[in-house]
């Protein structure tokens, strides 16, 4: 019925898959961290650049 699914009897065969999963998860977390950090820097730069325009709009 579902011969395409393979679940090994020897559970040590899962170790490489878990290691790869952990590596990719750490990479994703690091990428998110750097994207957020860069985004905050850009937002601060835009805020400083257009602060006088924002002040005029509020008055």
N, C-alpha and C positions, 0 to 999 in steps of 0.2 A: 504494500500500500504506500508507504513512505520510505522507499529504499534510499532516496537521495539524502536523507538525514544520517549523519554519522556521529555517534556518541562513543568515543573510545572507552574501552574497558580500563586502560591504563590512564589514570587521571593526570599523570605528569605531562601528557601531551597538551594539556591546557596551559602549561607554564609559558611557552613562547607567546601565545595569544594574549595572555594577561600582561606580559611585559610590554608587548607592542601597544596594547590598549592604554597602559599607564603612561608610556612615552607620549602617545598622541594626546592624551588628556592633559598632561603637563604642558605640552606645546600649545594646546588650545587656551589653557589658562594664562600662560605667558603672553600669548598674542592678544588676548582680551585686555590684560593688564597694560600692555604697551599702547594699544589703541585708545584705551580710556585716558591714560597719561597724556598721550599726544593730543587727544581731543580737548582736554582741560587746558593745555598750553595754548592751543589755537583759540579757544573761547576767551581766554584771558587776553591774548594778543588783540583779538577783534574788539573786546570790550575797552581796552586801553586806547585803541586807534579811533574808535567812534564815541568816546566818552563825551566829548563836547556836543556831538549831535544828539546823544541821548539826553544830556542835560537840557538842551534847547526844547526838546519834545515834552519834557516834564514841566517846563515853566509855562 
